[in-house]
């Protein structure tokens, strides 16, 4: 189903509906070197997939989807667990994100620090961050005040980046958000590279079929 795509975007959301399919899509993008852009839940999906299939952590999950997961790589912060009013457990509004120099995120933003809008309840579990980074999933953006993961990206991949916030809130038709622009540019580069490596006879055959 995903074969032939130039890029894969996994957006935000709540609940476990369709999560295994999203995890499969993230794995496909990672293994097939297809540009991947995760937004909010899309970051959590990327972390779960990486933990399961690269770190080999069987049953790795978010406690939102599986409260009894043996490897809760996505979890609610301790101070949030004590709050009864569900609306109050969410991280809402604008938060600072400090960027790591030399990363894709830093190059896209052309800044050392940015502010982005949030609307979510669960976070990357810091107990697993060191293992994730050693295996190749780099944390390229953090909230410095609360030491929370904001952006992750893969080192050995054409373009694989996911964010815990909602950059779509700041993207406009006439002024694309820097990460959206970078994602689209990566998808176009991949498409051109694929087209350049496709035999002319095959391309002609496809064009004839479209007529």
C-alpha positions as CSV (number, residue, x, y, z in Angstrom):
1,X,0.0,0.0,0.0
2,X,2.8,2.4,0.8
3,X,5.1,1.5,-2.1
4,X,5.7,4.4,-4.4
5,X,5.0,7.1,-1.9
6,X,7.5,10.1,-1.9
7,X,6.9,10.9,1.8
8,X,4.9,9.7,4.8
9,X,3.4,12.0,7.4
10,X,1.8,10.7,10.6
11,X,-0.3,13.4,12.3
12,X,-1.5,13.9,15.8
13,X,-4.3,12.1,17.5
14,X,-5.6,10.4,20.6
15,X,-6.5,6.8,21.4
16,X,-5.2,3.5,20.1
17,X,-7.3,3.3,16.9
18,X,-5.0,2.6,13.9
19,X,-1.8,2.8,16.0
20,X,-0.4,-0.5,14.8
21,X,-0.9,0.6,11.2
22,X,0.9,3.9,11.9
23,X,3.8,2.0,13.5
24,X,4.0,-0.2,10.4
25,X,4.1,3.0,8.3
26,X,6.9,4.5,10.4
27,X,8.9,1.2,10.0
28,X,8.4,1.2,6.3
29,X,9.6,4.8,6.0
30,X,12.7,4.1,8.2
31,X,13.7,0.9,6.4
32,X,12.9,2.0,2.9
33,X,14.6,5.4,3.4
34,X,11.4,7.4,2.6
35,X,11.0,10.9,4.1
36,X,9.0,10.7,7.3
37,X,7.4,13.5,9.3
38,X,5.7,12.8,12.6
39,X,3.5,15.4,14.3
40,X,2.8,15.0,18.0
41,X,1.5,11.3,18.1
42,X,3.6,10.8,15.0
43,X,6.7,11.3,17.2
44,X,5.5,8.8,19.7
45,X,4.7,6.3,16.9
46,X,8.3,6.7,15.6
47,X,9.8,6.1,19.1
48,X,7.6,3.0,19.7
49,X,8.6,1.6,16.3
50,X,12.3,2.2,16.9
51,X,12.2,0.7,20.3
52,X,10.5,-2.4,19.1
53,X,12.4,-3.1,15.9
54,X,15.9,-1.5,16.5
55,X,16.3,-1.8,20.3
56,X,14.3,-5.1,20.2
57,X,12.3,-4.1,23.3
58,X,9.4,-6.6,23.0
59,X,6.1,-5.0,23.9
60,X,7.4,-1.4,23.8
61,X,4.5,0.9,23.7
62,X,2.8,4.0,25.1
63,X,0.9,3.7,28.4
64,X,-1.9,5.5,26.6
65,X,-2.4,2.3,24.4
66,X,-1.1,-0.3,26.8
67,X,-0.9,0.7,30.5
68,X,0.9,-2.6,31.4
69,X,3.6,-2.3,28.7
70,X,6.9,-3.8,29.9
71,X,8.7,-1.0,28.1
72,X,6.7,2.3,28.4
73,X,8.8,4.3,26.1
74,X,6.0,6.9,26.0
75,X,4.5,7.7,29.4
76,X,2.7,10.4,31.3
77,X,5.0,12.5,33.5
78,X,4.9,11.7,37.2
79,X,3.4,15.1,38.2
80,X,0.6,14.6,35.7
81,X,-0.4,11.2,37.1
82,X,-1.7,12.8,40.3
83,X,-4.1,15.1,38.5
84,X,-7.7,13.9,38.4
85,X,-9.1,16.5,36.0
86,X,-8.1,15.1,32.6
87,X,-7.9,18.5,30.8
88,X,-5.4,19.7,33.4
89,X,-3.0,16.8,32.5
90,X,-2.3,18.2,29.0
91,X,0.7,20.2,28.0
92,X,-0.9,23.1,26.3
93,X,0.3,26.3,24.7
94,X,3.7,27.6,23.6
95,X,6.9,26.0,24.9
96,X,10.5,26.6,24.2
97,X,12.5,24.1,22.2
98,X,16.3,24.3,22.2
99,X,17.9,22.8,19.0
100,X,21.1,20.8,18.7
101,X,23.5,22.5,16.2
102,X,24.2,20.5,13.0
103,X,20.9,18.6,13.1
104,X,18.2,18.7,10.4
105,X,15.9,20.6,12.7
106,X,18.6,23.2,13.4
107,X,19.3,23.6,9.7
108,X,15.6,23.9,8.9
109,X,14.8,26.5,11.6
110,X,18.2,28.4,11.2
111,X,17.9,29.1,14.9
112,X,19.2,27.8,18.2
113,X,15.9,28.1,20.0
114,X,12.3,28.2,18.9
115,X,8.8,28.2,20.4
116,X,6.1,25.8,19.3
117,X,2.5,25.1,20.3
118,X,1.6,21.9,22.2
119,X,-1.6,19.9,22.8
120,X,-0.8,16.5,24.2
121,X,-0.7,14.4,27.4
122,X,2.0,11.9,27.0
123,X,5.8,12.4,26.6
124,X,8.9,10.4,25.6
125,X,10.1,8.5,28.7
126,X,13.5,9.9,29.6
127,X,14.5,6.5,31.1
128,X,14.9,5.2,27.5
129,X,16.4,8.3,25.8
130,X,20.1,7.2,26.2
131,X,19.4,3.8,24.6
132,X,17.4,5.3,21.8
133,X,20.2,7.8,21.0
134,X,23.0,5.2,21.2
135,X,21.0,3.2,18.6
136,X,20.7,6.1,16.2
137,X,17.5,8.0,17.1
138,X,18.8,11.5,18.0
139,X,17.1,13.9,20.2
140,X,17.6,17.2,18.2
141,X,15.2,19.4,20.2
142,X,14.4,19.6,23.9
143,X,12.4,21.8,26.3
144,X,15.2,23.1,28.5
145,X,13.0,24.0,31.4
146,X,11.5,20.5,31.9
147,X,14.0,18.4,30.0
148,X,11.3,17.0,27.7
149,X,12.0,15.5,24.2
150,X,10.6,17.8,21.5
151,X,12.2,16.6,18.3
152,X,13.8,13.3,17.2
153,X,15.5,12.4,13.9
154,X,17.4,9.5,12.4
155,X,21.1,10.0,11.7
156,X,21.4,7.6,8.7
157,X,18.3,8.5,6.7
158,X,17.5,10.9,3.9
159,X,15.0,12.7,6.1
160,X,13.3,11.2,9.1
161,X,12.1,13.7,11.7
162,X,9.3,13.9,14.2
163,X,8.1,16.5,16.7
164,X,6.1,16.4,19.9
165,X,4.4,19.7,19.1
166,X,2.0,21.0,16.3
167,X,3.9,22.9,13.7
168,X,0.8,23.0,11.5
169,X,-0.6,25.7,13.8
170,X,2.1,28.0,12.5
171,X,2.2,27.0,8.9
172,X,0.5,29.2,6.3
173,X,-0.2,28.8,2.5
174,X,2.1,31.7,1.7
175,X,4.7,31.0,4.4
176,X,5.3,27.3,5.1
177,X,6.6,26.3,8.5
178,X,10.3,25.5,8.1
179,X,9.9,21.8,8.9
180,X,7.0,21.4,6.5
181,X,9.1,23.1,3.8
182,X,12.1,20.8,4.6
183,X,9.9,17.7,4.5
184,X,8.4,18.6,1.1
185,X,11.8,19.4,-0.2
186,X,13.1,16.0,0.9
187,X,10.1,14.2,-0.7
188,X,10.8,16.1,-4.0
189,X,14.5,15.1,-3.9
190,X,13.6,11.5,-3.3
191,X,11.1,11.5,-6.2
192,X,13.6,13.0,-8.6
193,X,16.3,10.5,-7.5
194,X,13.8,7.6,-8.1
195,X,12.8,9.0,-11.5
196,X,16.5,9.4,-12.5
197,X,17.1,5.8,-11.7
198,X,14.1,4.5,-13.5
199,X,14.7,3.0,-17.0
200,X,13.3,5.1,-19.9
201,X,11.3,2.2,-21.3
202,X,9.5,1.8,-17.9
203,X,8.7,5.5,-17.7
204,X,7.3,5.5,-21.3
205,X,5.2,2.5,-20.4
206,X,3.8,4.3,-17.3
207,X,3.0,7.4,-19.4
208,X,1.2,5.3,-22.0
209,X,-0.8,3.6,-19.4
210,X,-2.0,6.9,-18.0
211,X,-3.3,8.0,-21.4
